Amino acid sequence: MFDKDSGTSLKELFFPLTNKKAIWIIIIIGAFVYFTSLFNGFVGDDASQIVNNPLVHSYKNIPNFFSGSTFYLGTSEQLYGHYYKPILSLYYSLVYSIFGPNFSAFHFFQIIFHIVNASLLFLLFTRFFDKSKAFFLSIVFLVHPINSEAVFYISAAQDTLFFLFGIVALLLATKKIINTQILVLVTFFLLFSLLSKETGFLFVATIIIYPLIFKRHYFYHLLTASLIASAIYFFLRINAIKFLSIPGNSPIAKLDLWERLINVPEIIFFYVKTFFFPVNLAISYNWVHREISFSHFFFPLLVVLLFISTIIFFAFLLYKQPTRKYFKESIFFLVWFIIGILLHIQFFPLDATVADRWFYFPIVGLLGMIGLVLSAFKLKLSKTWIIIVVVIILLILSVRTIVRSYDWRDVWTLYSRDITVSKDNYVLESGIADYLLNQGKYNEAKVHAENSVNIYPFFNNYTTLGTIYHRLGDYKKSKEAYLNALKYGDFYITYENLAVLALAYGDPEENIIFVKDALRKYPQNAKLWLSLAILEYKNNQIEDAKTTISTLYRFNKSAIVIHYYDIIINGEPLNEEFK
C-alpha cells in the first residue's frame, strides 16, 4: 500500500525532530484534542465573572480592574472577591469588547494559550533533555486530562495566563547570558503572571531557585527582578483589596489549621492518583474530614509516603552516579513539584479542597522528574516498542480529554455528571437546582437546593432556594431563605429578589424601608429603584413614586423602566398582578 519512498517521506516528516517540527505537531495535536470544546457554553463562575458582569463588557473600565477583584456584585464601579487578578478581567474585557458573549471566542483563546504553554514548556524541557523526551513530556502536559479543566473552563483562564507569562519569564531567566534588557523583561513577565493569578508567586520562587542551583553568579540579579515584580504587585493589591482574605464559599476554609492538616494526605493523594489514573474528574471538590480515619488519612498517607520514597530513591541513584549528571536537575524539578503542591494543601485556606486546574503548575515538576529518570536509566526496549508505548499513553490521555470535553457542553451535562464523582457537593447541588429552576422544574429544583443548603449553607444556595419558594408561591419560606442568604453575604441578587418579593408579600411600609436601605448599598441597581417606585405607587405615595421612577429613568431607559415610568408619571392604574 505504501511504497518505499512514501515511508521515507513519512520518516522525514518527523525525524530529525527539530524545534519547529515539534511545535507544529504540538499545535496540530492541541487543536485536534480541544476542538470540540469550542462549542461548549458558559458554566459555573462564567456568569458572574463575564456574562452578568457589565464592567468587563467594555474596555473603558480597565482602571476598575486594578482596583478590585473579579466578581460583579451589583455596583457600577467595583469588582469584589478574595483574589486579585486584574489581567484576567482585562482579558475578559478585551474578548467581550470584540466578540460579545460568544463562548466560542473565549474557548478559542484559552486553547491557544494552552497550546502556546505546551510549546514553551517544550523549549524549557530541551534545556534539560534531548528533543524526543522534551517533546513527549510537553505532549503529556498538552493532552493530560488533569489539565483539561484549565482549558475547558473559561473562568479558569487565569491558570493558562499566569503560566504563560511565568514560563516566558523563566525561559528568559535560563538564558546563558542575562543582561539588563532581559532582567527588565523577566520583571515585566513576572508581574503579569502575578497580576493574572496569585499563583504567579510559584514562578517568582522558581526563578530565585534556578540560579541557586545552576547559575549562582546571576542569583542577585534575578532575585532583584523577582523582588521588584513582587513589590509592585503587593502595592497594587493592598490598594485594591486586603493583603490576605479567607474565602467564605469553601467548607475547608471554615476548619482550623489542625483540621485542615488532617486533610493534607488525601489532598496530595488526590493529585498523584489523578495524574496516573485520570478517570474520575469533576469541576468542584469540597469534601472535608474533621477526624482521622484509615480511609481518609492513613491509607492516603501510606500511598503518599510510598510516592515520596520512590522520588527520593531515584534522586539517590542520580546522586550516586559517578558524574552526578542529572542530580541538580532532579533537585530543581523536585522543588518545582513541592512548591506547587505546598501552595495547594490548605496551609492557607482556598475556595475549594482540591481542583484539577491547580495541578497545572506542579505537573511540570512531576514531568521533569519522569524525564530525568528516562534520561538517566535507559529503557531496554527497541525504538519500535518505545514508540508504541508512547503512542498508547498519549492516545489514552487524549481520548480521555476529548471525552471529558463533552461533559462541559452545558451546565446540566457537567453538573449532573460530576455530582456522581464529587458527591455531597454543595456547589454542584446548587448549580443543578439553579438549572432546574430556570427550566421551570421547581419541585425538582427544591430538592437539590435543600440538599445544597444542608451540606453547606451559603448566600448563593439560600438565594436559589428563596427563588424556588417564590415561584412555588410560598412567600413566607421564600423570605426566610432570602434573609438567611444575607447572613452569609451581601449578594445584590438577594436584595433584588427580596425587593421583587415585597411587591407581593409583607408590610408595605417595612418593605419600602428595606428597599431604601438596600439602595444605600447598591445605589445604581435598576431593579431596586424600580421595585421601590412600584411599592411607593401601590402604597399611594404618588409623589415619592414619581421622584423615584424619574431618578431611575435618568440612568436607565430600558423597555420595562419606560413602561412603569409612563404609568406612574401619568397616574395610570397598575394592572399587573405581582407574584
N, C-alpha and C positions, 0 to 999 in steps of 0.2 A: 504493500500500500504506500509506503514511504520509501523513496529511493535513497541512495547513499548521500546525495547532495543535499536533500531536504533535511536529513539527520544532522549533517554538518552545519547547515544554516541554523537549525534549532539550537544546537550546542553553542554556536557563535552568538546567538541572541542573549544567552545568559552568561557565558564564560568567554574571556575572563570577566569576573564581576567587578565592574567599575562603580564609583560613587554615583555617577549619572544613571547607569542602568539600575542600580539598586533603588534609587529614589523613584525612578519611573515605575518600577514594579510595585513599590510601596503605594504610590498614588493609585495605580490600577486596582490593586487588591483592596485598598481602603474604600475606593469608590464603589467597588462591587459589593463589599460586605455591608456597607452602611447606606446603600442607595435606597432601600425600602423605607428607611426612617424619614425620608423627605416628605412622606405622605402622612406622618403621624401628627396628631393635633396637639394643642396645648393641654398640659396636665399639671396637677399639683400647684406649686407656687407660681407657675407661669401666669395665672390670672392676676394675683395680687402684685406681682413684680412687673408685669408687662401689659396684659390685656386691659386690666382695670386700673392701671397706673397712669393717669394723664400727664404726669411730669416727664415720663420717658417718651411721650408721643411727639415731643418736639425737641430738637437740638438746642433751642433757645434756652432751655432750662439747665444747661450744662453746669453753670455755677452752683445750682442747688444740689447737684450730685456729690459735690465735695463738702457739703455742709450737713449731711445726714447719712442714713443707711440706704436700704433698697426697697422697703415696703411702703406703699401708699396707704395712709390711714385717714383720709378724708380732708386733710388740709391742703391748701393750694400751693404751698411752697416747701413743705418739709417731708422728708422721707424718714421712716423710722425702722428700727431693728437693732440687733445686738452686734452687728458686724459692719465693718467699714470697707466698702467695695465700690468706690466711685467709678473706676474703669469699667466695671460690669454694667452699671447704669448708663454710662456713656456709650458703651457698645450697643445695649438695647435701644437707646435713643437713636443712634445712627441708622441701625437697621430698620427700626419702625418709621423713622422720618422718610426713608426711601421706599420701603415696601409695604408699610402699614402693618396691620395684624395678620401677616402672611406667615404661618408657621413654617412653611417650606423654606422661606428665606432664612429664618433663624437656624433651622436644621442644616441648611447648606453651609453656612459659615462655620457652624460647630464641627461639621465633618471636615471642612478644610483645616480648621485649627488642629484637629486631632491628627490628620494626615501629616501636616507640617511638623507637629510634635514628634511623630514617629520618625520622620525623615531626619530631624535634628538629633534625635536620640541615636539614630544610626551613625551619624557623623561623630557623636560623642563616643560611642562604643568602638569606632575604628581607632581611637587613640589608645585602646586597651586590648583589643582583639583583632584577629585577621578579619577581612571583609565578610567572609562567609558566615562566621559566628555573629558578627555585629549585625548582619542582615537578618539572620534567623531570630535573634533576640528582639530586634526592633519590630519584626513582623508579629512576634508573640505579643508585644506591647500593643501593636495596632489592632489586633483582632481578638484579644482576650476578653471574654465576657465580663470579667470584673471591671473592665474599663468602659464597658458599653453604656453604663448609666451616665458617665461624664460626656458622652456623645449624644445619646438619645434624649436626655433631659435638658430642655432649654434653660431651666433655672440653674443647671449645674455648669453653665458656660464659664463660670469663674474658675473651675478646675482646669479646663483647657487653656484659659487665658493666663492664669498665674504660671502654669507650667511653660507656656510658650515664651513669655518674657524671661522667666527664670533660667530656662535652658540656654537661651541666647546669651544671657549674662555669663553663664558657666562656660559655654564654648569660648567666649572671648577671654575669660579668666584662665583657660587652659592653653592658650596660645604660647608658643615658645618665648616670644618677646612681647612684653607688655609695656606700652608707652603711655603717655598722658592721655592721648586720644582714646585708647582702649579703656583706661580707667574711668574716663568720663562716661563712655558707653556702658560699662559694667554698672556704674552708679545709676544711670538712667533706666536700664532694663530691670535692675533690681527694684527700683522704686515703682515701676509699672507693675511688676509682679506682686509687690506688697499691696498696691492700690487695687489689684484685681481680686485678691483674697489674702487674708492674714497668713495663710499657709505659705506665702512667699518667703516667710522667715526661714523656711527649710532650705531655700536656695541661698539665703544670706549665710546660714550656718555652713552649707556645703562649700561655698566659695571661700570661707575662712579656713575650713578644714583642709581643702585641697592643697594649698601651698604649704601647710604644716607637714603634709606627707610627701609632697613631690617637689615643691619649689619654694623653699624657705626664704630665699632672697627676695621673693615678691610678697611675702606674708603681710608686712606692714602696709604695703601699697593697697592690697586687696582688702585688708582689714579697714583701712581708711575709707575706701569706696563703700564698703558694706555699712559702716557706721554713719556715713553721710546720708545714704539712702534711708536707713532706719530712722535717723533723726528727723528727716523731712516728713517721713510717714507719720511718726508719732506726733509731730507738731500739727499736721493736718487732722489726724484722728482725734486728738484731745480737744481740738477746737470744734470738732463736728459732733462727736459722741463721747461717751465716757471712755476712759483708758481701758477698762475691762468691765463687762457686764455679763451676768449669768442669764442664759435663756430660760424662759418660763414654760416653753412649749415641749419640754423634754422630761419624762419621768426620771431619768437618771440624774438630771440637774437638781432634783429635789433630795437626792441622797447626800449624806455627809461623805467626807473623804474615805473613811474606813469602808463604808458600804460600797462606794464606787470601786475601791481596790479589790473587793470580793469578786467583781465582775471582770477584772483585768485578764485572768487566764482565758475566759471564754471569748473575750473580745479578740485577743491575739489568735486564739484557735479559729475563730470565725474567718479571719483574713487568710490564714495559712490554708485552711480547708477549702475556702472558696477559690484560692489561687490554683490549687491542684485538682479540685473537683468542682468546677463552676456549674453545678446542676441547678440548685435552688437559689434563685435570685429574687430580690424584692426591692422596691423603691424606698421602703421605710422599715426600720427596725427600732423598736422602743422597749424591748424586753429589759427587765432589771431583776437582779437577785439580791435579796437582803440578808440571806443566810447562806452559810457554807454547806454545800452538799456534794455528793460524789459526782453526779451527772453534770453539774454546772460549775464545779470548782476543781475537784481532784482529777477527774478524767481529762478535761481540757488542759489542766496544769501539767499532767503527765505527758500529753502529746506535745505541748509547747516546750517542755524541758528536753524531750527527745529531739525535737526540731533544732533547738539551740545547741544541743550536744553534737548533732550532725554538722552544724556550721562550724563549731569550734574544732571538731575533729579534722575537717578538711583544711581549716585555717592552720592547724598544727602541722598537717602534712606539707602544706605550702611553705611553712616556716622552716621545716626540716630539709627541704630541698637544698642542694649544695649552693645554688646561685640565689635562692630565695627570689626568683624572678617575679612571681606573682603575689608575694606576700603583702607588699604595700598596697597593691590594687585590691586585695581581699579586705584589708583594713578599711579602705576608702568606701567600698560598696557595702561592707557590713555596717559602718557608721551611717551611711545613707539610709539603709533599711531601718536601723534602730531609731534614728531621729524622726523618720517618717512615721513609725509606729507609735513612738512615745507621745507625739502630739495628739494622737487619736485614741489613747487608752483612758481618757477621762480624768487625768490629773486636774485638768481644767474642764469643767463640765461643758458638754457640747449639746447641740439641739437634736441629737439622736444618739442611740447607743453605739451603733456601727452604721456604716454606709459604704456600699461598693465603691462609690466615687472617691472616697477618702484614701483608697489604696493606689490612686493614680500616681502619686509620688513614690511611696515605699516600694512599689512593684519594680521600679528601676534598680533599686539596691539588690533585690532578690534576683532579678535577671542578671545583673552584673556578677553576682556570686556564682550563679549557674554557669555563666560564660567562662569564668576563671577555672572552675572545675573541669569544664570541657576542654579548655586550653592546656591545663597542666597534666591532666590524666587522659591520654588518648584512648578513644574507644577502639576496641579490637573488632571493628566491623569494616566491611568493604564500603567503598563510596556509594555503591548502589543501595546497600541496606541503610546506610545513614540517610540518604536522600528519601528513601521510602518512609523511614521513621519520622523524619522532619515533616514530610508532606502529610502524613497521617495526623500528627499532632496539630499542625496548622489547619487542616481540614476540620478536625473535631472542634477546635476553638472557633473557627469561622462559622461553621454551621450553627453552633450554639448561639453565637452572637446574632446571626441572621434570624433564627427562630425567636430570640428574645425581642428583636425589633418589632415583631408583630404584637407582642404584649403591650407595647407602648402606643398602639394605634389610637386609643382614646381612653378617657378616664375610666369608663366602666370595664373595658377589657383589662386594663392594667390593675386596677384595684381589686376587682373580683378574682383575678388570677393570683395576685400577690398575697391576698389575705389567707390563701391556703398554705403559703410558705411562712409568712410572718404573722402568726396567729395572735389573737388578743392585742391587736394594734389599734390604738385609738385614732390614729391618723387615717388609716385605711377604712375603718368603720365609718368615720365622719365623712370621708370622701365618697363612699358608697351611698351614705344617707343623702348627701347633697345632690348626687347624681339622680337618685330615685325621686327626690323632691322636685327637681327640675322636670322630671318625666311625668309628674302628677301622681306618682305611686306613693301616696302619703303614709298609708299604714305600713307598707314595707320599709319606707324610709325611717319611720318612727322606731322600728326595731333596731336598726343599725345606729341611729343617733343615740338611743338609750344605751346601747352596748358601749358606744364610744365614751359617753359621759361616765358610765360605771367603771370603765377601765382607767380613764384619766380625765377628770373634768377640766375643761379649758374654755376660753371665751368663744372659740370657733364652733366647737361641737354643741355648746349650750345655745348659741345663736341659731344654728341649724335646727336644733330641737324646738326652739321657740317658734321658728318659722313654720315648722311642720304642724305644731299645735294650732297656730294661727290659721293655717289652711284647713285644718280639720274643724275649725270653729270653736275650739276650746280656748277661749281668750284668757281665762284665769291662769291655766297652766302655761300658756304662751308667755304671759307677762312674767310669771315666776322664772321661767327658763331664761328670758332676756335679762332679768335682774341678777340672776346667778352668773350669767356671762360677764356682766360688768364687774363682778367681784374678781375676775381673773384678768381684766384688761379693758381699757377704754377703746373699744373697737367701734369705729364710726358706723359700720353697718348695723351693729346692735342698737345704737341710738336711732338710726333711721327707721329700723323695724319697730322699735317702741313708739316712735312718733306716728308711724302708719297705724299701728295697733290702737293708738289713742284716738284715732278718728272713729273707732267703733266700740271702744271699751274704756271704762274708767271715768273718774270725776273730771269734767271739762276744765275746771279751774286748776286742779292739780296737774293735769296733762299739759296745760299751757305753760305753767311754771317749769315743768320738767323740760319741755322743748326749748324754752328760752335759756335754761341752764346748759342744755346740750349745744346751743348755738354759740355760747361763750367759748366752748371747746373747739367747735368747728364752724367758725363764722362764715365760711364760704360754701357751706353744704346746702345745695339747692333743695334736696328732699326735706331737710329740716325746716327751711324757710317756707316751703310750700305747705307742709303739714301744719305749721304754726298759723299761716294765713287762713287755711280752711278751718282749723279749730276755732280761731277767733271769730270767723264769719258765722260758723254754726252756733257759737255762743252769743251771737248778737253784739259782738264787739266790732261793729262795722268799720269805724274809723281806724281802729288798730289793724284790722284785717287789710284795709286799703293801703295803709302805710307799709305793712309787711310785704304784701304782694308787689307793691311798687319798688321796694328795695330789692326784691328778688329779680324783678323784671329788668332792672338796670344792668345786671351782670349775667342774666340767663334768659334767653328768649327762645327756649325750646317750645315745641308744639303744646305740651301739657301746661307749661307756665302761661303761655298766651291764652290758652283755653280758660284757665281759672282767673287770669288777670281780667279778661273781659267780663266774666260772671261777677266778680267781686266789685270791680270799679263801676259796673253798670247796675249793681244791686239786683241781679237776676237770682232766681232761686237755684239752690243746689239740688239737682235731680238725681245725682249719683247716690247709690247706696254703698256705704263704705263697710267692707267686711275684712 
